[in-house]
Amino acid sequence: MEEKKPEQKQEQKQQRPANQNNGQNGQPRNRELGQRTAGAKNLRIVFLGGVGEIGKNMTALEYGDDIIVIDAGMGFPTIDMPGIDLVVQDITYLVKNKHRVRGYVITHAHEDHIGAVPYVLNEVPAPIFGSRMSLAMIDNKLREHPGIKVKATSVRPRSVVQIGKFGVEFVHVNHSLSGCFAISVTTPVGVVFHTGDFKIDFTPVDGNVIDLARIAEIGKRGVALLLAESTNVERKGFTMSETVVGKRIGEIFDRNTDKRIFVATFSSNIHRVQQLLDLAEKHKRKVAFSGRSMINVSDTAIKIGEMTAKKDLIIPIDQVGNYADKEILIILTGSQGEPSSALVRMSTGDFNKIHLGTNDTVILSSSPIPGNESSVNKVVNNLIKRGVDVVYQSLAEVHVSGHACEEELKIIHSLLKPRFFIPVHGEYKHLKSHVELAQRLGMPERHTAIAEIGDVWELSVNSLKRVAQVPAGERLIDGKGSGTMDSNVLRDRTILAEEGICIIGIGFDRETGVVTSGPEITTRGLLYIEEMEQIIPELRQTILDAAAKHNLSGDDATTIRNTIRRDVQNFFQNERKRRPIVVTMLIGN
């Protein structure tokens, strides 16, 4: 990945939109994909992900012949997506308009903001702009996708780059890793401010406080539209500082001076990891990383100087046995109960390099993502059964969020004073609560809106209205392939998981069509052996009766297989209330 660094530019004058408050939220109008009104002088905001959901963040800004894209994140597969590795956006709109896409602007390096970058770049190549940390993490991803080339420009806080008709300024914010930006975009119709993921932390681990001064300056010059994250809008007060976690974990170190200590956290939370490295050095412990993502992210952060550690502090995981328990700290993945993660395998005794016992303390320095609670509880129970001392969020302050709570969001709204507001990064309930918060702060209801994936909103100097919808939704990534939620592959996987499969083999004489062998029947995930033995004779007869409806040597083979499949599925439905996948093989002799 070719990387350039722009020079620090002087503050760019922000254009103040006209003071007119009669904008109305319009209703969608049918408009052909990619079609624009001739001579249009309005800004279009296209939501391709990240609204009405957590993850898959992607918003496009379009004016005239220029499009810029803010973030390209992935989502995680849900329980109804068996075998799917990750979920990315439907970018049909960008593909159709690829000749107008001038660049990608990255707020920060979390997976829900950069995870889809390789898949998007493969179809819609364009330059990328982001922090040193963001570009390093993207570079790691692109190494797994050989052939994708990209021009990358590393930017610093308050840098301004011109991308087509857009003046893009990068404003430093606090989150749970370094190199995080809010994005201030100067457009011909006014300033669009996108907060990215943020919180207001006055004691951050790296000492770099959110740039509230610059945010206030931008607000004084005038903000036409605010796009603000909504994850923690339902939480009162302020998000705790990340340094609080360091203090609490330090207290646990003080109480466990003779034990091995394990800390499971998100690999991308390098501020948390930095505090752990500092604690290890203070307590004279060696550090071993475990888990592929933890090793990759830590190596990258140390390489580019975003994390620091003495040369002899970190050791390979297979050297842990060379040290006393009191000399070891292991930082690992698995805080969400991921089946193949290091912590889960240790909790079940399947990790051959580490065996847990009564002289170990495990700290789960995270909170379960919704839907992962049962997996995390299972890990905790397995660890306790092994005699491990387990510390998690409900027992101690060993995790804080990286997202702004209600009072922090109020501060941003008050400093920016936007004329229009659309919340992003949240489920519908979060977006609704955020709109209500803005209205409590004095925004007219008609100046707030809730967007859905695929919506196109148009911003002029005096109005904001929804004007169209574009194709949008989910693409499911499975290995090197991709598909959609309604694909046959996903539907068959679901049926296999819920109903099982029945494979039938029938041999027949090619000249006479007479059945000469079988039917041979093999099932998987369908019925217990005792149940199958009871119904096998009747099932065989059902298959033979279905085959007898056709001339095996003369009729179309697909038609014959369809008849057998239908009759066998009906048989299982009537006998056992199951409807398996049925595969029939006709073998002519």
N, C-alpha and C positions, 0 to 999 in steps of 0.2 A: 504494500500500500504506500504510494508516494505521498509524503507529508510535507506541507509547506506551513510556514508561520508568518502571519501578517504583522506588519508593524503596528504598534499601538497608535491608534488614531485619536485626534482631538474629538471632544464631545460633538456629536452631530445634532444640529438643531432639529427639534421635533416639530412637525407641522400640527398646528392646533385645529381640530375640526370646528366647523361653525357651531355656534351655540343655538341649537334649535331642538326642541324637545317634543316634536310631534310625530316621531317614528312609531309605526304600528307593526306588530308581528303578523305578517301575512300568511295565507294558507298556501300549501304547495301547489304549483302549477305544473302540468305536464310539459316537459321540455326534453328534447332529444339529447342523449348522452353527448357531452362535449360541446353542445351548441351554445353560443354566446350571442347576445344581442349586438348587432353591428354598432361599432363606436361606443360600446358600453364603457362608462366611466366609474363603475362601482367595483368594490372588492368582493370577491367570492370566498367564502370559508367553507371548505368541504370536509365533513367529518367522516373519516374512513375507519375509525376505531377509537376506543377509550371513552366513549360516552354510553351510559347505561350498562357499563361493565367495568371490571377492574382488569387492566391489561390491554394489550393490542393497541397502545396509544399511537395515533397517527392523525394529524390535521394538516390539510393543504390550504395554503393561501394563494389566490389567483387574481391577477390583475392584467388585463390585456393579454399579451402573449406569454406572460411569465407566471410560473408556478414554483413555489417553494414548499417543501414538506417538513413539518416539525415532528421529529421522532418517527421511528419505525419499530414498534415493539411487538413482542409475541405474547400470546396467552397460553395458559397451561390446559391440557386436555381434562375434560370432566369424565365422570364415571360412565357416561353414555358414549364415549369415544374409545373403545377398546383398541389397543395397539398403536394409538396415535402418539407421536413424540411431542409435537407442539402445534399451536394454532396461530396462524398469521392472517393478515387482512386479505380480503378480495381487492386487488388493485387494478381491476378492469379499467377504471377511469384513468388512472395514471398511465397504464399501458397505451390506451387510446390517445393520450395527450403527452406521450413521452418526449416529443420534440419540443415541448414547452416547459418541461421540468428543469429548472436551473440549478437546484441544489437541495440537499438534505441538511437540516439544522437539528443538532442533537442536544437535548437538555442535559442528559446524564446517562451513565453507563449501566443502569439496571436493565434486566432482561425484558421487562415490559415496555422498555423504550428503545432498545437496540436489537432485541432478539430476532427481528424479522429482516434486519438489514441485508444479509446475504441473499435472501430470496427476493427482496425488492430490487436490489442492485442488479441481479441477474436479468431482470426483465426491463428495468427502467434505470439505466446507468446515469449518474450525475455526481458532481462533486459533493463531498461531505464536509461540514464545519462542526467542530466540537472541541471540547477540552482535551488536554493531553491524555487524561485518564480514559475518557470516552473513546478516543481514537485508538488507544492501545488495546482496549477490550474489543473493539470492532476488528482490529487487525488480527487478534487471536481467533476470532470467528472466521474471518476470511481465509485463514490458513487451512481450515477444514473444507473450504470450497475453492479449490484451485481453479484458476482461469478467470476469476472475477477481479478485475483491475479497477481501482478507484483513486481519484485525486482527492487527498485529504488535507484540510487546512486546520492547523491547531490554533485555537484562539484563547485569549486571556480575558479576565474580567474587564469590562468596559470597552473591549475591542468592538469596532464597528466594521462590518464588511458589507459591500454592495453586491447584492445578488439580483441581477435583472433590475427591476424597478423597486426592489425592496432594500431599505437600509436596515440591517439586522445588527442589533447591539446585544451583547452577552453580559448579563448582570449576575454577579455572584450571589448564590443562596446557599443556605445550610440544608443538608439532607443527611443520609447515613453513609455517604462516601464522598470522596473529593471530586473536584471538577464539575460541580453542579451549577447550572445556569437557569435563570429566567430569561425569556427572550422578548426583547422590545423591538417591534418591527414597524418602521416608518413606511407608510404607504401613501399613495396620492390622495387618499380620503381620510387620513388620520393614522394614529398610532394604535397598533394591536399589541397588547401585552399578554404574554403567555407565561404563567408562573412556573411551569414545570412542577416537579415534586419539591416541596420545601417545608422547612419549619424555621421558626425564629429561635436561634440558640445563641445566647450571649456568652456562653463559655464552651465553644466547640473544641473538639480535640486538637484540631490543627491551628487554632487561634484565629481563624479567618471568619469573622462575624458576617452575617448576611448584610448586603450593601443597602441598608434601608435609606441611607442618604441619597443614593442614586435613584432608588425607587421613588423617593419623595420628589426629586427634581423632575423625573419623567412625569409624575402626576401633576406637578405645577404647570408643565408645558401643555398638558392635555392628552388624555387617553380616550380614544373613540370606543374601543372594545376591549374588555378584559376577559380572558379565558383563564380560569383559576381552578386548581385541583381541589377535589372535594372529599377525599378519602376519610378524613377525620372530622368532618363538619359537624357530626352528631355528638362529638366529645366536647364537654365544657372545658373552659380554662385554657392552659398552655401545655404543650408537650414538654416533658422533662428533658433536660440537657443530657446529651450523650455522656458527659463526664460523670453524671450520677451513677451510671452503670459501672464505670471504672472503679468508683469508690466502693460500691457494693461487692463487686467481684474481688476487689482487694481485701475486703473484710473476710471473705470466704478463704482466700489464700492464707490469711493470718490464722484462721482456725484449723487449717488442714496442713500444717507444716510438714507432717511425715507421710502424707498420702500423695499418690499420683493424682493429678488434676486434669480432667478433660473438659473442654468447652466446645459445645456445638452451637454454631451460629451460621448466618448467611455468609457465604464466601465473599459477596460483594460489599459487605459492611466493613470496609478497611479501617474505619475509625475505631470500631470495636476491636478488630484484630490488632491494631497498633497499640491500644491500651493493654491488651493481653501480652504483647511483646515487651512492653515496658514493665509490666508486673513480673514477668518471667525473669527479666534482667535484675530487678530489685530483689527478688527472692532466690536468685542464683539457680534458676531452673533452665534446662535446655528445652527448646521448642521443636516439636515435630508436627508437621502438617499431614492430614490424612483426608483423602477424598480428592478426586481429579480437579473439580472446580476450585476447591480451596487452594490447592497447590498452584494451579495456573494463575488465579487472580493474585495471590500473594507474591508469586514470582514476578508478575508483571508490575504490580504496585511498587515493589522494592527496586526493580530495574529502572523505572522512570522517576524514582525519588519521592513517590507519594506515600510510601511507608519506609521507615528506617529500622534497621536491626544490625547489631554488631555481627561481624563475619562468623564468629564461632558460636553464636547463639542458637542457630537453627541446625538441626541434625535430621538425617533420613529416618523414616519411621522404623526401619529394620534395625536401627542402632539403639532403640529405646532400652532394650534389655541390658545394655552395657552400663546403665546408670541406676542408682538407687531411686526408689519411688519418689522420695522427696526432692529429687533433682529433675523431675519431668513434668512438662506441660504439653498436652496434645490438643491441638486446635483442629476441629474436624467438621465434616458435613453431617447431615442427618437430623437437623433440628425439626424438620417437618415429617419425620417418619418415613422418608423415601425408602422403598424396599431394598434398593441396591446400595444405599449409602453406608459409609463406614460405621456410623454409630449403630444403625440397625443390625448390621452383621455382627458387631461386637456384642450387642445385647442378646443375640441368639447363639453366641459361641461359634459363629462361622467366619470369624476374622482370625486367620492363623498367626498373624504377627502380634496380636494383642489379646490377652485373656483377662477379663475383668473379674474383680473379686472384692473382698471386704476392705481392702486398703486403697480403694479408688473412690474419687468424688467426681461426679458428672454434673456439669452445669448446662442447662438448656437455655442459652442466651437468645431467646426469640419467643415470639408468640405464635401459636398455630394459625396458619392461614385457614379461613373458613372452609370446612370440608375435610381438613386434615386432623381434626381433634381426636378421632378414634385411633388413627395411626400413631399419633404422638403418645396418647395414653397407653397404648400397647407397648411402646418402647420403654416408657417409664416403669410400667409393671414388670417387664422383663429384666430391667436393670436392678430393680429393688429385689427381685427374686434371687439375683446373684450376689446380694449383700452389698450392692453399691449404694453410696450416699448420693441421692439425686436432689438437685436444687433446680427449681423452675419458677416461672414468673409469679405464680400465685403464692409462692413461699418467700420470695425476695425480689427486690427491684433489679433483676438481672437483664432486663430488656426495656428499651424505650422505642417508641415509634419514630420514624423519620418524617412524619407528615404533620402538617399544621392542624391544631385544634381550633375551636371556634374563635377564641380571642385573637389568635394570630391571623386568622382569615379576616377578622374585623380590621386589624391594623393595615393589612395590605389594601383592602377596599378603601379605607379612609385616606391612605396616602396617595393612591392612584386616582380616586374619584372618577371612575370611568363613566361615560355617558351610556354605554350599553354593556351588558354582561351575559355571558353564556358559561355556565359551569362545565368543567370537564373532569376526567379521571374519577369516575365513581359510578356505582349502580344508580338506578333511577331514584331510589329513595335519598341517596346522597345529593344528587343534582337538585331534587326538589327542595331539600332542606337548605341547600346553599342559595338557591333563588330566594327563598323566604328570608334568609339572613340578610341578603343584599337589600331586600325591600324594607326590612326593619331599620337598615342604615339610611333609608331615605330614597332609594332608587324607585322611580315609578314602575309599576308592574309592567307597563307596556315596553319598558326598556330592558326587561329581562326575558330570557327565553331558555327552554330546555331543548337541546338538540338530540337527534337520534342518529345512529350509524346510517350513512348514506345521504343525510340531509345536506343541502346546499343553501347557505344563508348569504344574503347580499347586503353589504354595508355601504351606504352612501354617506355624504357629509351630514345628513339629517335623519337617516332611517336605518333600521335593521329589519329584514324580512326574509322569510323562507321562500325560496323561489323554485326549487327543483329537488329531485332525488336522483342519485346515480347508483349504479350497481354496487353493492357493498355487502359485507358479511364475513364469512370465515372460510379460510382454506386450511385443510388439515394436512400436516406434514408427517409422512410415515417413511422413515428411512430417507431415500433419495426421491421418493415420489410424493405427490400431493393429490388431494381430492376434496370433495365437499361433503357436507353433512348428509346429503341425500344420495350419496354414491352407493352402488351395489356392494362394494367391498365392505364399507362400514356396516351396512345393513346385514350382510351375511355374517360378519363378526359378532354382531349383537345376537343374531339368531343362534349361532354356534354356542355362545356363552350361556344363553337362556334355555335353548331347546335341544341342542346337540345335533349330531349328524348320523345319518343312516346310509351306508354305502352298499349297493346291490350289484352283484355280478351275475350275468346270465349268458350261458353258452348256447349257440343254436347252429343248426345245419344251414349253410348258405343256400343250398338248392331247395330244400323242402320247407325251411322256416321252423322246423320242429326243435323244441328246447332239448338240448343234449346234456346240459349240466346246470346245476344250480336250481334255484337261485341261492348264491352265497351271500350271506348277510353279515355285515360288520357295523357295529355302532360305537360311538364315542360320546360320552356326556349325555346320554339319552335316558337309559333306564338301568337299574341295578341288575346284576346277573340273574338273580332269582326271578325277577319280573320278566326279563327277556325270555328265559327258558319256558315260562308259562305261555307266552304268546307266539313263539316262533312258528309252530305248525300253522296257525291261522294266518300269520303274516306271510309265510311262504305261499299259501294258497291265494291270498290277496294279490301277490305279485304275479303268480301264474295266470290268474283270471284277467289281470290287467294286460299282460302280454298277449293273451289269447284274443283280445279285441283287435289285434293287428296281424298282418302277415309279416313276420320278422325278416323274411328274406326279400320282401318287396316294398313294404311301406317305408316312408321317410323315418330315419332313425330318431330325429329330434321329436317328431310327433309321438313315437313309441315311448321315448324316455319321459316326455311330458305326461302321458297317460299314467305310466307307472308312478311317477312322482306324485301326481294328484291323488291317486287311489291310496298310496302308502301314507301320505300325510293325513288323509281323511281317516284312515284306519287308526293311526296313533291319536288323532284328535278324539275319536269316538271311544277308544279303549283306555287312554291314559291322559287325556286333556293336554297333549303335547303336539307340536307341529314342527318337526325337525327339518333341517336341510336334507334333501334326498338326492344322492348321486347315483345314477344307473349306468353301468358299463355293459354294452352289448358286444359279445365276442363271437364272431362268426368262425365256424370250423370248416 
